[in-house]
């Protein structure tokens, strides 16, 4: 079995945003040489998440609105905010998840027509965010 790992590094510019990393993940899968297997996309951060969904501006705003509704940024009820005003981001990461796995078939990342891969930033802006992509297979 072949294992190929690469890290995508970038910055974010807003407190909440979706950063489309689809094409960078696809490039890594192609570079890996894996024909059939799995690509794991993982954000090693406690205040960010990974999702797959459509890249449409209205939907992006809707997703961010719902995340804010669910996590209630600035709420006085979150005990963690007494230490660091980002409890909402930790909760969002825990609920959404820091990783997604995608099939790799015939050397290509498999995703639906309307599925792009996004890092969900919930505690930005950050000068350095990383996404680790691990491609496993043959």
C-alpha positions as CSV (number, residue, x, y, z in Angstrom):
1,X,0.0,0.0,0.0
2,X,1.2,3.5,-0.9
3,X,0.8,6.4,1.6
4,X,1.3,10.0,0.4
5,X,1.0,13.0,2.7
6,X,1.1,16.7,2.0
7,X,0.1,19.8,3.9
8,X,-1.8,22.8,2.5
9,X,-1.0,26.0,4.3
10,X,-2.8,29.3,3.9
11,X,-4.2,32.3,5.9
12,X,-7.8,33.3,6.5
13,X,-9.1,36.8,6.5
14,X,-12.4,36.7,8.4
15,X,-13.6,35.5,11.8
16,X,-16.0,33.1,9.9
17,X,-15.4,32.0,6.4
18,X,-15.3,29.0,4.1
19,X,-12.0,28.4,2.2
20,X,-12.4,26.3,-0.9
21,X,-9.4,23.9,-1.0
22,X,-10.9,21.4,-3.6
23,X,-8.4,21.9,-6.4
24,X,-5.4,21.8,-4.0
25,X,-6.7,18.4,-2.7
26,X,-7.3,17.1,-6.2
27,X,-3.7,18.1,-7.2
28,X,-2.3,16.3,-4.2
29,X,-4.3,13.1,-5.1
30,X,-3.0,13.2,-8.6
31,X,0.6,13.8,-7.4
32,X,0.3,10.9,-5.0
33,X,0.2,8.3,-7.7
34,X,-2.5,6.4,-5.9
35,X,-4.9,4.9,-8.4
36,X,-7.5,3.4,-6.0
37,X,-7.9,4.2,-2.3
38,X,-8.9,6.9,0.1
39,X,-8.0,10.6,0.6
40,X,-8.3,11.8,4.2
41,X,-8.6,15.6,4.5
42,X,-7.8,16.7,8.1
43,X,-7.7,20.1,9.8
44,X,-5.3,19.9,12.8
45,X,-7.1,22.7,14.6
46,X,-9.6,22.8,17.4
47,X,-11.4,25.8,16.1
48,X,-11.9,24.9,12.4
49,X,-13.6,22.1,10.5
50,X,-13.8,20.4,7.1
51,X,-17.0,20.1,5.0
52,X,-18.0,19.1,1.5
53,X,-20.8,21.2,-0.1
54,X,-21.6,23.4,-3.1
55,X,-19.6,26.5,-3.8
56,X,-22.4,29.0,-4.3
57,X,-22.2,32.4,-2.6
58,X,-25.7,32.3,-1.1
59,X,-25.3,28.8,0.3
60,X,-21.9,29.8,1.7
61,X,-23.6,32.6,3.6
62,X,-26.4,30.3,4.7
63,X,-23.9,27.7,6.1
64,X,-22.0,30.4,8.0
65,X,-25.3,31.9,9.3
66,X,-26.4,28.5,10.6
67,X,-23.0,27.8,12.2
68,X,-23.3,31.1,14.1
69,X,-26.9,30.3,15.2
70,X,-25.8,26.9,16.5
71,X,-22.6,28.0,18.2
72,X,-23.7,31.5,19.5
73,X,-20.4,33.5,19.3
74,X,-20.0,35.8,22.2
75,X,-22.5,34.1,24.4
76,X,-22.0,34.6,28.1
77,X,-23.2,31.1,28.8
78,X,-20.0,29.5,27.4
79,X,-17.5,29.0,30.2
80,X,-14.6,28.8,27.9
81,X,-15.2,32.4,26.9
82,X,-13.9,33.5,30.3
83,X,-10.4,32.2,29.2
84,X,-10.5,32.8,25.5
85,X,-13.4,34.3,23.6
86,X,-13.7,31.4,21.1
87,X,-15.9,28.7,22.7
88,X,-18.2,28.9,19.7
89,X,-15.4,27.8,17.4
90,X,-14.4,24.9,19.6
91,X,-18.1,23.8,19.7
92,X,-18.4,24.2,16.0
93,X,-15.4,22.1,15.3
94,X,-16.6,19.4,17.6
95,X,-20.1,19.3,16.0
96,X,-19.0,19.6,12.3
97,X,-15.7,17.5,12.5
98,X,-12.2,18.2,11.6
99,X,-11.9,15.6,8.8
100,X,-13.6,14.1,5.7
101,X,-12.6,11.0,3.7
102,X,-13.1,10.7,0.0
103,X,-12.7,7.8,-2.4
104,X,-9.9,7.8,-4.9
105,X,-10.8,5.8,-8.1
106,X,-8.6,5.6,-11.2
107,X,-6.3,8.2,-9.8
108,X,-9.0,10.9,-9.2
109,X,-10.7,12.2,-6.1
110,X,-14.4,11.2,-6.1
111,X,-16.8,13.9,-5.1
112,X,-20.3,14.8,-6.2
113,X,-21.0,17.3,-8.9
114,X,-21.8,20.0,-6.4
115,X,-19.3,18.9,-3.7
116,X,-16.3,21.1,-3.1
117,X,-14.1,20.8,-0.1
118,X,-13.9,23.6,2.4
119,X,-12.0,24.5,5.5
120,X,-14.6,26.2,7.9
121,X,-12.9,29.0,9.7
122,X,-14.6,29.9,12.9
123,X,-11.9,31.7,14.8
124,X,-10.1,33.9,12.3
125,X,-8.5,35.7,10.9
126,X,-5.5,33.4,11.2
127,X,-2.1,33.9,9.6
128,X,-1.6,30.2,9.3
129,X,-4.1,27.4,8.9
130,X,-3.1,23.9,7.8
131,X,-4.9,21.1,6.2
132,X,-3.2,17.7,6.1
133,X,-4.1,15.4,3.1
134,X,-3.2,11.7,3.4
135,X,-3.8,9.6,0.3
136,X,-3.7,5.8,1.0
137,X,-4.1,3.0,-1.6
138,X,-2.5,1.3,-4.5
